[in-house]
Structure formats: structure tokens, C-alpha cells
Amino acid sequence: MTDMHSLEVFRHYDRSHWRLADLTLSDIDPARVRPEYVTLVKSAVMGESNVIAAVHGFLNEFVDDYDFSAFAVIWGQQEVQHHYAFTSWLQAVGETVDHRAVAAMRAPYDPGSTPSATLATNIISELTVNHIYRSTAAWVQEPVLADLLLRASRDEASHAREFRHFAAARLAAHPGELGSVLETLYFYTSTDTIRHPVSVFKSGLDALEGHETIDTGFQMFLDQMAASGELDELQGKIRKTFGSLTDLDLSTNGKVRRALAGTMA
């Protein structure tokens, strides 16, 4: 019997993952801190704070899968680290986080239409944030924040690979769930804006009224930072990942629709 995949993930993270203490917050240059950065980081805090709800949902939905559940806990620790790293940067520049808004995100996510759809949703989530953090790091001029964004971006890329691993294993064992994966892909990549699970499932909460949300950061990214064609690049990367996952040509929305129709025939 081979080791659980989560054990390999744990060994890798334990050996190579960065720590909050690695951020040199004392080196922040106040002259380079712009109001837009504060807004972006508060938006990131709200996005990352959904980790508790997500882990809760994973453990509920994958109650019969120890390997993935163990990975979910490892993943959750890193996402909490992102939440608290961004919070620490805000505190270092004299800003605060409204913990009532954070607490409002606590309720667990409902299960997806299938477990494969849940895993697919999280592949999209990780690829999206990986892309935005990396692009934003090249845009900001405050070096400590740029360093933090790059660290978080690399983590999200690693997370996307692991969610893809577990999605591939799930589809191999449950090929009938392919349609739900394609449906998830189409939902998140068929519009001219950024769709993210936090936006879809956690918007409209009363506690978020007047507060930055993950959508605040996404819109600022599209309005101020994203180069021409960058949304297409992101969506193309997501489709390519799903193409490799399913062995299908999913390079356009039309091809995704046709593949989805094929699962219903």
C-alpha cells in the first residue's frame, strides 16, 4: 500500500513552507503605502478568512475520505496563515480589520452538486487567487507587501495542484461526476468578469455592508492593475487545467458546452 498523498504534501510543506516570522514587517516603507494597497489587503483578508467555513464544509462532505480530509486541514493552516499575514501587514501600517465582518463568513459551505464539483470549484478558486496575487505583487511598490503577495501566490499555485490531484482521483473512481465538473468550469469562466466561490456563496451578508469584500479587490484589479487580455489569460489557464484533468479539449466556452452536452447524451 502506498502512503496517503496528504503525507507527501505534509512532508513538503513541513520542509519548505515559509513562516509569518519570515515577513520583515519592520521594513515596511510608509512612504510607499498607498490607500489602494490597504483596500486590496482588506479585500484579501476577507477572502482568506473563508478558510474556516471551507474546512468545515470539506470535513462534512468528505467524511469517508481521510486522505483528502487530512489535506484539507494542512491547506487550512496555510490559508489561515495568509489571513493573519495580511492582517499583520495592515496592523503594521496602522490599519485595523473589522472582526465582525470576518466572523460573518464563518458558516460552512454547503456540499457541491457532487464531491468532484466541490474539488473543481476549489481548483478555480486557487488558480484565480494565484494569478491575481502574482500580478498584484508586480504592481505594488511597497516591498514587504509585494513579498507577501508572491509568497501567497506560490502557495495558491501549490494548492491548485493538490486539489487537481484529488479531483483526478475522485473522477477516476466516479466518472459519472464529470458533468458536474464541466458545469462548474462553465459557470466560473463564461462571463467577462472574475467569478470566485467566496463571491458566489458569501455575498449579501448584512455584516459586510459598507465593508471591503473579495469583490472589492477583484474589481480594483480589473480596473487598475490588470493588463489588456489578462482576464482571458486567467480563464484560459483554468480551462487548460480542466482539459488536462478530463482529457478533453476545453479551450473555449463553446467546447466546454459541447463536452457538457456530451455527458448528458
Secondary structure as GFF3:
##gff-version 3
##sequence-region A 1 265
A	DSSP	alpha_helix	5	16	.	.	.	ID=ss1
A	DSSP	three_ten_helix	20	22	.	.	.	ID=ss2
A	DSSP	three_ten_helix	25	27	.	.	.	ID=ss3
A	DSSP	three_ten_helix	30	32	.	.	.	ID=ss4
A	DSSP	alpha_helix	35	48	.	.	.	ID=ss5
A	DSSP	alpha_helix	51	61	.	.	.	ID=ss6
A	DSSP	alpha_helix	66	92	.	.	.	ID=ss7
A	DSSP	alpha_helix	99	103	.	.	.	ID=ss8
A	DSSP	alpha_helix	115	139	.	.	.	ID=ss9
A	DSSP	alpha_helix	143	173	.	.	.	ID=ss10
A	DSSP	three_ten_helix	175	177	.	.	.	ID=ss11
A	DSSP	alpha_helix	178	189	.	.	.	ID=ss12
A	DSSP	alpha_helix	197	202	.	.	.	ID=ss13
A	DSSP	three_ten_helix	206	208	.	.	.	ID=ss14
A	DSSP	alpha_helix	214	220	.	.	.	ID=ss15
A	DSSP	pi_helix	221	225	.	.	.	ID=ss16
A	DSSP	alpha_helix	230	246	.	.	.	ID=ss17
A	DSSP	alpha_helix	253	264	.	.	.	ID=ss18
###
